[in-house]
Amino acid sequence: MRINSYIPDFKVHAFHKGEFKTITQAEVKGHWAILFFYPADFTFVCPTELGDMADQYPKLKEMGVEVYSVSPDTHFTHKAWQDASETIKKVQYPMLADPTGALAEAFDVYIPDEGLAYRGTFVLDPEGRLKMAEIHDNGIGRNAEELVRKVQAAQYVATHEGEVCPAKWQPGEKTLKPGLDLVGKI
């Protein structure tokens, strides 16, 4: 997917709060959303990332953001992992099942020879448009706290036309208003 393109149609099973559910792209729209792809359940870096995201989830919910983790596992495997792992028991966001790899393929993070996904993080606005994309090799873990900051910047820019957020911007800090008077002065 390219920046500002719309999320594709999809329908997948999910495990969420002890229940199996079906999630569609229509449910992802209407609020800010993070699709958080990871290689597979019962692995090594993945539980550290999902646990880190679980720690930031309350803050993201306060910001009106829903998180959806996605892996090529089934919803049954997600349940078994949550039952078996103290770290994954903390997960309160929907865990989407993508055993065919179709959703990972749509976001260009599927590894067909391995049946796994790369570590892809995608931020969508309430209209379902892609506002941020980041893809890591599978040996490199992500930082959910930094993701929160990036979502805050995306939300700020979306509600403050003509302003942009500079590097390391934090809420409450000064933004920039691009224009001829700034050229060569930053």
N, C-alpha and C positions, 0 to 999 in steps of 0.2 A: 504494500500500500504506500501511496505517496502522501506527503503532508497536504492537508485540506481535502483529501478524498474521503468519501463516505464509507463507513463500515459495510462490508458485504452482508448479504442475507445469510443467516445460518440458524441452525436449530441443533442443540446438543444437550446431552444429559449432564447433570451436575449433582454433586453432593454438597448440601448446605444445611447446617444446623441439624444434623441427624436425619435428614430426609433426602430422598432422591427427587430431583426436579428436572424440568426442561427449561432451558434458557434459549431465547432467540435474540436476534439483533434488535428487535423492537423493544425488548426489555432493557437493553443496554443504553438505548436512547432516552432522552428526557432528563438526564443528569450527567455530570462529569463521570467518566469511567476510566479505569485502568485495566487493560488486559495484560496479564503478567505471565508470559509463557516460560516454561522451564522444561528440562529434558525428560524427567521421569520421577515417579514416586519411588520411595525406598532407596534413595541415592544419598550423596554426601553433601554437596554444596546446597542442593535444593532445600532441605529442611532448614538450613540456616537462613536462607532467603525468605521462605514462607513464614518462619518465625519472626524475622525482622519486620516483614510486612504486617504480620498480626499485631506486633507492638505499635505500629504506626496507624493501624486501621481505625481506632477511635478518633484520632485527629483528622484523618481523611473523611470519615463519616460526618464530622462536624463541619467540614468544608463542602459537604454535599457530593462527595465522591464515593462511588461504589467500586470495589476491587473485584476482579475476576481472575483467579489463577487458572491457567490452562496447561495441560500436558497431554501427551498421547496415550495416557492411561484411561481405563474405564472408570465410571463412577463407583463401581464396586471396589476397585483398587483404592480410590480416594478414601472410601469409608474404612477399608482395612488399614490403610496408613494412619488415618486419624485415630483409629482404635488402638494401634500399636505404638504410636510415638507421642511422648509427652509434648514435644515441640509442636507437632501438627495438631494436637488437641486444642491449642490456642487459636487456631484458624477459625474465624467467624465469617469470613467472606465466602462466596460460592466458589467451589472447585470444579471447573468445567472439564468434561471428558471429551477428548478428541482422538479416539483410537484410530480413526482413518487418516488423521493428519490433515484433513481438509481445511480446518480453521488455521492451523499453523502454516499450511501452504498459502492460504489467502493473504497472510501477513508476511510471507516470504521468510519464515523461520524453520520450516520443516526440513529435516535431514532424512530423505527417503531411504538411503542405504542402511541407516541405523534405526529407523522408526522412532526417532527422537526429535525434539525441538531445540533450537538454540534459545538462549536466555534473551527473549525479546520483551521489551516494555513499551506499551503503546498507550498514550493518553488521548482520550476522545472527549470532545465537547458535548453538550447536551443534544446537539443536532446529529451526533454520530460522526463528526468529522475528525480526522486524525490531526492532532495538534503537536504531538511529540512522539518520536520513535527512537528507540535505542536498542541495539542488538549487541550482545556480548558472546564471545566464545564460551563454551560450557565450563571451562576451568576458572572463569572470572565471575565472582559473586557481585551482586548489586547492593546498593545502599538505599533502603527505603526512606531514610531521613532526607537524603538529597532529592529523592523523587517527590517528597512532600513539597520541598522548596520549588521544584520545577512546576508542579501543579499550581502552587500559589502564584507563580509568575504568569502561567498560562491564563489563570482566572483573572488576574489583574489586567493583563493586556486585553482580554476579551471584553472587559467592562470599562476600559479607559481608552477610547479611540484616540489615536494619534500619539500614544505613549508606548515606549518599549522598556524592557527591564534589562539593565546592564549585567555583566558578569557578577556572580555571587550576590545578586540582589536579594534582599530580605524584605518581607512586608514592613511597610512604614518608611523604608528608605527611599531616597530620591530616584526617580525614573528619568528617562530621556525623552525629549520630543524631537524626533529627527527633522532636520531642516538645514537649509543652506548655511545658517549661522553656526552650526556645529561642525561642518566639514573642516577637517584638519585641526580641530581644537580639542579633541579628546585624546 
